[in-house]
Amino acid sequence: MLRRFKAKIKRTASPSNSPLPSTSEDADEFPSLTLQTPHEDIPVKETLGLLRLFPHNNDCESENENESQPDMPAPQSYPVDIIAVHGLGGNAYKTWTHNPDKTLWLRDLLPKSLPGCRVYTYGYPSSVFSESTARVNEFARVLLVKIRDLRERGDSNTALVLAHQEEKYYGEVLSCVAGVAFLGTPHKGSRLASYGTILATITNAFTTTTTAGLSSKATRADLLDHLSHHSDELYDLVMAARNRLHNLQVVSFHELNPMPPPLSSIVVDRTSATLGIPNEEVIPMYETHRSICKYPGETESYKMVAHALRRIATKALAGGQTLQRTSTNSSSRTLSEIERTCLRLLRPDGDLDEDDQEPRLAKPIPGTCQWIYTHKSFTYWLENGNNALLWLTGDPGCGKTTLAVSLTQYLEECRGRQIAHNVAVYFCSSKHNKQTDAKTVLMGLIYQILSRHRSLISHVRRVFDIQGQSMVNSSSSLWSIFTSLTKDPKTKPLYVILDALDECESTSCRWLLDSISALLAESSETQVKFFVTSRPFLRSHYVGAIGTTEPHVSIDEAQSGYIRDLDTFIQQRIAEISLKRQYPSEVKTYLLEAISAKADQTFLWIHIVLALVEESLLTSLKDFRNIIAGIPDKLAETYMRYLSVVPSDHQVIASHLLKLLLASSRPLHLDELNAALTINSSHTTVEDVAEESHTAMAHTVQGILGPLARLYGSKVSLVHQSLKEYLLDKGNTSGSFCATYSVNEQDSALQMACACIRYLCLEDFDFDFFSTNDSSLVGMAGLHGELPTFGLSDDDSQDETHNLHSDLLFRDPAVLNQEVCRMLASTYGFYSYASLHWTEHFALCEDVASDDIRDAALQLLDAENARCRNWLHFYDAHSVDSSTERLIGQHPVVLAAYFGLHSTLKSQLASSNAPQATKNRGLFWSSQRGHERITSTLLAVGADPNSRELDQQTALTVASEHGHHATVVALLTDKRTDINAPGRKGRSALSFACGNGHDRIMKELLARGCDANHTDYSKTTPFIWAVGGGHRTIISALAKQKNRVNINHQDKEGRTAVSWAAGDGMDDVLQHLLKLPGIDVNILDNKGKSPLSWAAGNGCANAIAVLLRNPGIDVMSLDKDNRNAISWACQDGHHDALVRLLDRMKSAADSEDVSGWTPLAWAIQNDAPRTVRALITSGCVDIERRDHGGRTALYWAVEYGHAPVVKVLLEEGANPEARNSWGDTPIAMAQRSERADLQELLSDFLCKGSV
């Protein structure tokens, strides 16, 4: 084989330019690496593009009516388009042609099997020895343009796609595709392609040496590398395709026969040939990789393919499939798997239902909350065209949240009236522990913006590609994402409502307010309006710190509109209660007057009093007087008053209820609260718990806690955040009520932890639900309620059971696990909460837990125990952290380290001789999770801080990546820790700290002498990572380390920090960089591309403006392909970028690159009419300039089929009668392309010109 390969190299290196036909033996040896010329009978230029095989342009469909039919009946017509796409080394014709009989089955067989279909083949320059430099995404773009053109001229049916080897399906093509059939497509690459990459590299070196660099056909090692085994590029493409193909019919064929000697192996095995998506049909074929797509006739293999295509077509047509084009900028834009991961990470309340917050928010009564809209501060805030902050303050329970809800509805209604308002709202209630810090607030805001504008996911993807899942641990990274979103035109104007901001964690709250102040002060590219509500103290601290004031509205300043709202609320509620209880008019009048007199502008007080009035069984005027007279004026006294009326025989259960509600990590469903309240050490099964559970839980909660609890739907919470604060403050005060005694964080956590642990240890969960052995499948069936899990004594019954559920053996484990999780959650009401949260509660109280609870917790950490495996599988299935799968089966020391169980970990270390590898792994997880005490304990018992664990990360690199400063300090205290040890992709701890915006860790590492210029595997330094993350404070700190940091360092691609900032459109960071002494703005990368060209190519108009203001910028810089910044701006039609460049470099607007392409040619190719017009109106472009074939810009636009560009060119004076070297005109080209719209456009202009 190698001898033949050398012979091919020798032939290719020949100076002759004529194509060398290859023998069938060589050309078809293995298609993945074939070095072949086009089909002998077809000129090269006619093998590229979307080529119709059937019917021919001059054929009539009736010509085939009398021909013999294949053995498959075809009683109906199939008006579908079938598009065949070849693979690497393939050809539009030869890939599908069987030798030596030259049967092109797409043309000769398929139309008979699917009457009425049209068949196309798509060709692109995929030969290993190809002059083309285009990459796969560019081949795909041309295909998309061709399919789009078919659709636009109404000349396309529903499409079916055949693919061999390469996968390239993006965006709009799915709008007209019913299904896809893959023939030996290596979705996960091929090891043979990896081998081919090596040979191709040797080939290039050989030909360059022997031909003095004059060879015109270098080996396309890049294409081979794209298909190599586990290629990163191919992985990203397949992950995107998996999501896009989810709703299509997909059939994947894979080969079973190896290639003949000397290869003697399978080229694309089943694993690589399948996508693994639920709707995929996988069909094996007794073919080799070469023969899987070539059929001499109606063979069994051909019939399999034809039948599959018929099934796809039949289903699509029977369902009346109407495939509409969708906008990629809409909220329904299809997301890739990686983009979906980004959204899952950003969802701040992943445990909750999506609308969980909504039911518990008080809705304003009609006619209330209107006063705010006429307040002078509000109108100024709303009408001001700049960024603005409006602050609403008020004491607890005065209705701030209700007003925030009203404002949200108001702004949303404005949006509904075609006023472009984008509204993002976050209610910072601390009723649930996870909603307490600035990071969570930012994640919530970003998630809402992306839910409305999915196309903006690119702002998140850019940060995710750098930081991965740890981006959500960095406040500065999240703020960077948020600010980049605010600069996008789609979000302008943006209204951000932050309710109860005082309930956020104080440090992060101050940081968030500082960041908002900076945004308001410095950015001219945004239009953001912040509306903040809080108690008065937060605003006072904020104003005192920054020394300035923002517009402010205080509910406590006797706002007349607010007082009217109180009156309206009281009147409506009393009317409702009086009607319900049929109170006489004098009682109704008394209640209205008495409650209004004592309201003291507090909605909460009113709510509590009215609830008592409504629930009172005694209804005389005297009774109502006692209720109202007994209500103290102050809210704290109100809470004390209602705690005091809890019956003495219910004090204990009231304490339990309060503790459970205080400890809960999310809103509890009534059945969850019921199970947690009921379970005790005597229960052994779920049935035991159910027998002693309350049968009317809502009644029980309301009767015992009264107005202190609020029920909304099936969920329950404390009535207000101020009640939580009161309980925690008074819990251990002497003389407190029994109901509130020991209501503190630790005891509340213990109450909930005991409930969770006892529930998970019930006998019902002794069975491993996630195992795939036969007994597990029977148990799973029992969970469905379809089969008994015991008492199977009859042999026939057992056989029937086995047969009934034997399909479970062949299900995808991931899908099966999800189904098991759903069944567990629906069958056992408390299982979900207990599995997901028991460790966080136990971590707060393990020191005071009883011995039996500690022993039970150890069972849940023992991987040999089915109870442990069950909850871990459930936890993993619901975690957004993909690494949690690695926890299943781990040693108790590792699990205790991950979940922060310090006392449990110490006990395990003392009672068992944990292996060194276990301690190392535990140290890694404790560092990743930020458990400082556990990290120190493991270091003390000999855990290796330099051990390479998951993704080759060390304890220090992973702690630094996730921003755990105290853990980093603990690790650095150990002298064994290598401060420069490389982690994932060779990145150091400093690299992760700088890239993720953890400035305290950065300072700690620099102070301890780390290598500030350390490079990773991509030769990227911490400074470049800091620039990529947009962390200006870190950039400045590193730049000051003049002898330690090279601010002009070039990475593996030759790009500098300036290049990355310019190319990513980070104009604020770029402006910051250009102020640094010694920064070089013109350093070229390995391809000769300047930072200005990068900014232009990515359409970063503002970054271009920043660069052009720099006096040292070289605007005329050319890369190795002789392309300048204008050329790059035109390639993707970046009009705004082009306009900025034309101000400085008009003379370069018509320059040719190495391929003879001008900027106008690039703009036409990309169908960018605005860009084309900007070039022409600059006065520096020759609109009639001809290429080597005599074709003008107008001719190219017509050939591409870009009607908007054709129109612009004609309007700007292009000659519609200009002939090329073959005497061809644009209108003749339009006629051949069957583009009636272009013919009409050209004819109209010809007529106008002749008048």
Secondary structure by P-SEA (a helix, b strand, c coil): caaaaaaaaaaaacccccbbbbcccccccccccccccccccccccccccccccccccccccccccccccccccccccccbbbbbbbccccccccccccccccccccccccccccccbbbbbbbccccccccccccaaaaaaaaaaaaaaaaaaccccbbbbbbccbbbbcccccccccbbbbccccccccaaaaaaaaaaaaaaaaaaaaaccccccccaaaaaaaaccccaaaaaaaaaaaaaacccbbbbbbbccccccccccccccccccccccccbbbbbbccccccccccccccaaaaaaaaaaaaaaaaaaaacbbbbbbbcccccccccaaaaaaaaaacccccccccccccccccccccccccccccaaaaaaaaccccbbbbbbbcccccaaaaaaaaaaaaaaaaaaccbbbbbbbcccccccccccaaaaaaaaaaaaaaaccccaaaaaaaaaaccccccccaaaaaaaaaaaaaccccccbbbbbccccccccaaaaaaaaaaaaaaccccccbbbbbbbbcaaaaaaaaaaaccccbbbbcccccaaaaaaaaaaaaaaaaaaaaaacccaaaaaaaaaaaaaaccccaaaaaaaaaaaaacccccaaaaaaaaaaccccaaaaaaaaaaaccccaaaaaaaaaaaaaaccccccaaaaaaaaccccccccaaaaaaaccccaaaaaaaaccccccccccccccccaaaaaaaaaaccccccccccccccaaaaaaaaaaaaaaaaaccccccccccccaaaaaaaaaaaccccccccccaaaaaaaaaaccccccccaaaaaaaaaaaaaaaccaaaaaaacaaaaaaaccccccaaaaaaaaaaaccccaaaaaaaaaaaaacccccccccccccaaaaaaaacaaaaaaaaaaaccccaaaaaaaaaaaaaacaaaaaaaaaaacccccccccccccaaaaaaaaccaaaaaaaaacccccccccccccccaaaaaaaacaaaaaaaaaaacccccccccccccaaaaaaaaccaaaaaaaaaccccccccccccccccaaaaaaaacaaaaaaaaaacccccccccccccccaaaaaaaacaaaaaaaaaacccccccccccccccaaaaaacccaaaaaaaaaacccccccccccccccaaaaaaaaccaaaaaaaaacccccccccccccccaaaaaaaaccaaaaaaaaaacccccccccccccaaaaaaaaccaaaaaaaaaaaaaaac
